[in-house]
Amino acid sequence: MKLLEDRIRQDGIIEDGDVLKVDSFLNHQMDVELFARMGEEWARLYQGEDINKILTIEASGIGIACIAAQSFHVPVVFAKKSKSKNIAGDVYTAKVESFTHGKVYDIMVSKRFLRPTDRVLILDDFLANGAALKGLIELVRQAGATVVGAGIAVEKAFQPGGDLIRSMGIRVESLARVKSMSPEQGIEFC
């Protein structure tokens, strides 16, 4: 998606350690008009797939998923990273190692919100090593629901996550695929 690639070139900051900071428009300060265009693109790509639910993970995926869900006219469910009083009872759980934070989370979704009849589109801001996506796929499968696919804002195609998820038979539609990046050379898209 040229619009997103242009915005990454304009406002993204490349740091050492394969870190691409897009916090000025994607995952800290949020450009909701950009999110709406992204949602329209995912709706076009997944047209006819009878998606009835969008799943994401807290926190960075929530804003994108909520705005994008308007193009699908379906609810958003987000996996929580910590148990709280308002998510007591039966839950689906999976372990996820965060690339960004360098720690392992037990993510969970209430069984009330994922059902075997659901056709789920998973949305997230980044795909690097695929851990978050694998955890979300596991939650959907525990529910007996169908993973229709995954919509990713930015995929680091030079890291193994995209290939790993696609090898699982999951359709992945990334709106910006980074082929390479460095502070010295800048960013190259696939």
N, C-alpha and C positions, 0 to 999 in steps of 0.2 A: 504494500500500500504506500504509494509515493508520498502521500500526505504525512504519514507517520515517519517514514524514512527522512523526509526533509526536516521534520521537527527534531528528530534525533540528531541530525547533522548540525542543526542550528543551536539547539539548547542542551544536547547531551554532553556529559563530561566523562572522558575516558581516564580511568585511574589504573595504577599498577594492580596486578593480581586479577586481571580479567574482569574488572568492575566497570560497568557502564552506569553512570548516575543519570537518571532521567527524572529526578525528584522534583524538578521545577514544573513538570507538566503531567507526569504519569503516576507517581506513587508517593507523593508527599503533598505538594500543591497539585491540584488536579484540573486539567482542562476538559471540562465536561462536554464542550462542543466537539472536541476531538474524540472523546469517548463515544459520543452519539454517532459520528461518522464510522468509527470502528465497529460499533454495533450493527449499523446498516450493512457494512461489508460482510460481517459474519452471518447476518441474516440472509444475504444474497448467496454466500457460499454454502450454507446449510439449508437452503430453500427446499421444501418438500420432505424434510426429514422428521416431521411431526414431533419436534422437541417440545416437551411440556415442562421442563425444569432446567434451570442453570445452576451449576454448582461451582463454588470457588473456595478459596481458603483465606482466612483473615491474615493480615489486614489489607495488604496492598491490592488484592484482587477484588475487594468488595465494591469500591467505587466504579471500577470498569464494568463489573458484572451488572450492577444496578442500572447504570445508564444503558448498557448494551441490551439488557433484558427488555427495555421499552420497544426495541425493534422486533422482539419475538413475542411480546405480550404474554410472558410467563413469569412465575415467581423465581426469586433467587434464594438459594440456600447456601450458607457458608459454613465450612468446617471450622470449628473452634479449636484453639491450641491449648486451652486449659478448661478444666471442668469448673462450672459455676452452679449456683443454686437454681438458675433458670434452665439448666440443661441436665437436670437430674433424671434418673430412670434409665430406660433402655436406649443405648447408643451404639452406633457402629464406630469402631476405632481402628486407627492405623498409625504406624510410626513413620515420621517424616524427618529426614535430616535437612536442615536449612543450609543452603550454600552461603547465603548472605550472613546469617547469624552464627554459623558453625556449631549448632546444637541440634539435638534430637527432640522433636515434639511428639506427643500423643495427640493426634487430631481426632475430632469426633463430630458426629452429626446425630441428632436425635432420630430414632427409627420412625418417628411420626412424619418426618419430612422427606424420606426416601422410601419409595414403595416399589414392588416388583413391576408395576405397570408403567413406571416412569421411563421416559426417553430423555436422557440427560446430556446436555452440552456442558463441558467443563471449560471455564474461562480463567485465565490467569495473566499476570503482567509479564512474567519472564519464564523462559524455559532454558535451563542451563544443563544440569545433570539429570533432571527428570524426577527427582525424589518427591517433590510436592505433587506432581501429576500422578506418579505411581500410587501415592497414598490416596489421592482422590478417586482414582480408578478402583482401588481396592474397596473403598467405602461403597461405591455404586454397585460393585459386584457382590459385596456382602448383602446388600438389599435385594439382590436378584433383579435389579434394574438394568437397563441397557445404556452403555456409553455410546452415544451417537458420534462423538468426536471431542476434540479439544480446540479451543480458540486461544491463541497466544498472541499477546501484543508484540513482544520482542523475543525471538529465539536466537540464542547464541549457537549458531550452526556448527561452530568449531568445537563445541563441547558435546558430549555423548548423549545428552537427554533426548533430543529429537529423534535420533536413530533408534534409541532404546524404546521409546514409546511407539514409534511406527512399527518396530519389529514385533510388538505385542498385538499388532493388527488394529491399532487405534488410528483413526484419521486425525491428523494434526494440520490445522490451518493457522500459520503464523503470519501476521500482517507485516512484520519486518524481520528478515532473517539476516543476522550479522555473520558474514563470512570471516572477517578478521577485524581486529581493532588494536590500536596501540596509541599511547599518548603522542608518539613521534609521527606515526604514519596516518593517524586518523582512523576512520571507519570505512569498511567496504561491505556492501550488502550483496547477498546472493542474487 
